[in-house]
Amino acid sequence: MQVHLDRAYALALIANFFLPVLVGLVTTRVTGAGTKAVLLLALSAASGFVTELANANPGYSATTGVVLAVVAFIQGAAAHFGLWKPTGLAGAAQAVGSTKSPAGV
């Protein structure tokens, strides 16, 4: 059996793995989980439709874009709960740019 994966799909699989880190970079620790989930969903949708647009095959399929968006969301959620959150990188990404002042200042 020979498996062929177009370059656009392969790059999307790699990029989707890092979507939760991107969500962590643009949100704060006090941002609600629902807001973060909606942001991940929006980024996943963008990834799916842009990947289908970038695919070299002739013709654009919105159905394939939806399937790719669902796959991106599932992959992002799995990466978040399976790797980024347990290793602490999710929290570290949200701490980037934090300007907490010392108490009493």
Steps between C-alpha positions, in 0.01 A plus 500: 500500500640835399398811691524840335446816703505834320741760634218733607341227711832401659581861591150544643541194722820649641352849542182370665711337769612848610159675489443459877831674568389787276173522694704513821716781364204723414297436816561545870460267796169666592350450154214251524538148365201556271666802341819303447302215343323738261834655406645153435192418290542820297870431440418140408237616251746744346760225480260258334373739235843649425648152470233402250564823310876436498461141384635460149208288378266672255174630643407617847285281722329669795410155634867406514570832672242417768649152550849649528372756753347225715823300481699810596277566802521141621875496447540831685289385795689171518835679487391742773374239745752234403824698489489876546298513823668209686849631420412853613564664165138614474539703821841626396359627170235697687765651728688651205466875512351497851593812693422418860633762735641395837264533799508832677644701212 
